[in-house]
Amino acid sequence: MTSYGGPVQKDKKLRQRDWSKKTKVWRNTEDTIHWFRMAYLFLSRGYKGYQPQHGPHKPYFTLEHYILSERAIKKQRRRAAGIQAHRAIRNWFQTGVLQERADWELVREALMWQALQHKFGVGTTITEDGINLLNTYPKITKIIEANIACENFWGACVCPNCNGQRGRNIYGEMLLSMRDQLIGAR
């Protein structure tokens, strides 16, 4: 049975769940967030709380949606923004359906910073997510976006394929900087 909720889906969910439970190094601790689950779900790039408008069209579904659609060349962005699953957008880049913009390596961090400012309400009224991020201070001193998707730029992958490579964790560092900026704005 391969329909939703069948054994194949359950096995995949169990494998994902086992990473955070069996890998002691990657568990959330009192001072470090590794997995964006439960109370920290709002920190996830895939959390359905990001609502900037892109022109006269409907808002993006998630922060990850916004970043992936901005990765596409300009004439393909609307097409990328209309896809609900960000995994599908990633696959479109891999298969060549969407083309990556030439300056992506230069602008991706600036675009993410701009998106985080919007999400957490920097410079305007602090959003609910911004208040939740502020509530992690001073208890949480480190935020690491642990994942099993071989994503070592924004986070740190813990899958066997990455073989313990140290991820850059740019997203985690940006979240801590965003929290510092929110504290300074208070």
C-alpha positions in Angstrom: 0.0 0.0 0.0 1.6 3.2 -1.1 -1.1 5.7 -0.6 -0.9 8.4 2.1 -0.5 6.8 5.5 0.6 3.5 4.1 3.7 1.6 5.2 6.0 3.5 2.9 5.0 6.8 4.4 5.3 5.5 7.9 8.8 4.1 7.3 9.9 7.5 6.0 8.4 9.3 9.0 10.1 6.8 11.4 13.5 7.2 9.7 13.2 11.0 10.1 12.1 10.7 13.7 14.9 8.3 14.6 17.6 10.8 13.6 16.7 13.2 16.4 16.1 10.5 18.9 19.1 8.3 18.3 21.7 10.9 17.5 22.5 12.3 20.9 24.7 15.1 19.5 21.7 16.5 17.5 19.1 16.5 20.2 17.7 19.8 21.5 19.4 20.7 24.7 18.8 23.4 27.3 20.9 25.9 25.5 20.9 24.7 21.9 18.1 24.2 19.3 18.9 21.6 16.6 15.5 20.5 15.4 12.7 22.9 14.6 9.9 20.9 16.0 7.1 21.4 18.5 7.8 24.7 20.4 10.4 25.7 17.9 8.4 24.9 14.7 8.0 28.6 14.0 11.8 28.8 13.3 11.5 26.4 10.4 11.9 27.6 6.8 9.0 25.4 5.9 6.7 26.8 8.6 3.4 28.1 7.1 3.7 31.5 8.7 5.5 33.6 6.1 3.1 35.9 4.2 4.8 38.6 2.1 3.0 39.6 -1.0 4.8 39.2 -4.3 3.2 41.8 -6.5 -0.5 41.6 -7.0 -0.4 37.8 -6.6 -1.2 35.7 -3.5 1.4 35.4 -0.7 4.1 32.7 -0.5 3.3 29.5 1.3 6.5 29.4 3.4 9.8 31.2 3.8 11.4 28.4 1.9 9.0 29.0 -0.9 10.0 32.6 -1.2 13.8 31.8 -1.2 13.4 29.1 -3.8 11.2 31.2 -6.1 13.7 34.1 -5.8 16.4 31.6 -6.9 14.8 31.2 -10.3 15.5 33.6 -13.1 13.0 36.5 -13.2 10.6 35.3 -15.9 10.2 31.9 -14.0 9.6 33.3 -10.5 5.8 33.5 -10.7 5.7 29.9 -11.9 8.0 28.8 -9.0 5.9 30.8 -6.5 2.7 29.0 -7.5 4.0 25.5 -6.6 2.9 24.5 -3.2 5.6 21.9 -2.4 9.1 23.4 -2.0 10.5 19.9 -2.7 9.0 20.1 -6.2 10.7 23.4 -6.8 14.1 21.9 -5.7 13.5 19.1 -8.2 12.7 21.5 -11.0 16.1 23.1 -10.4 17.8 19.7 -10.5 16.1 18.7 -13.7 16.6 22.0 -15.5 12.9 23.0 -15.6 13.8 26.1 -13.6 17.0 28.0 -14.2 19.0 29.5 -11.3 19.7 33.2 -11.6 23.3 34.1 -12.3 23.8 36.2 -9.1 22.2 33.6 -6.7 25.4 33.0 -4.7 25.8 36.7 -4.1 22.2 37.6 -3.2 20.8 34.6 -1.3 22.0 35.7 2.1 20.6 39.2 1.6 17.3 37.8 0.4 17.0 35.5 3.5 17.9 38.4 5.8 15.2 40.5 4.2 12.7 37.7 4.5 13.6 37.1 8.2 13.1 40.9 8.9 9.6 40.6 7.4 8.8 37.4 9.2 9.9 38.6 12.7 8.8 42.2 12.3 12.1 44.1 12.5 11.6 47.8 11.9 7.8 47.5 12.3 5.6 45.9 14.8 7.2 42.7 16.2 5.2 39.7 15.0 4.1 36.7 17.0 7.1 34.8 15.6 9.3 37.7 16.7 8.0 37.5 20.2 8.6 33.7 20.2 12.2 34.3 19.0 12.7 36.8 21.7 11.5 34.3 24.3 14.4 32.1 23.5 16.8 34.7 25.1 18.9 34.2 27.3 18.3 30.5 27.6 19.1 29.5 24.0 22.7 30.4 23.0 23.0 28.3 19.8 20.6 27.6 17.0 21.5 24.9 14.4 19.2 23.9 11.6 19.8 20.1 11.7 18.4 18.3 8.7 18.6 15.1 6.7 18.3 16.7 3.2 22.0 17.1 2.6 21.6 20.9 3.0 24.9 22.2 4.4 24.7 25.8 3.5 21.7 27.0 5.4 22.0 24.2 8.1 23.9 21.1 9.0 23.0 17.7 7.6 23.2 14.6 9.8 22.5 11.9 7.2 25.1 9.2 6.6 25.7 10.5 3.0 27.1 13.8 4.4 29.4 11.7 6.6 29.7 14.2 9.4 30.6 17.2 7.2 30.3 20.4 9.1 27.5 22.5 7.8 27.8 26.3 7.5 24.5 26.8 9.4 24.0 30.3 7.9 20.2 30.2 8.8 20.9 29.4 12.5 23.4 32.3 12.7 20.9 34.6 11.0 18.3 33.7 13.5 20.6 34.5 16.4 21.5 37.9 14.7 17.8 38.6 14.1 17.1 37.9 17.8 19.9 40.3 18.8 18.4 42.9 16.5 15.0 42.4 18.1 16.5 42.8 21.5 18.2 46.0 20.5 14.9 47.4 19.0 13.0 46.8 22.3 
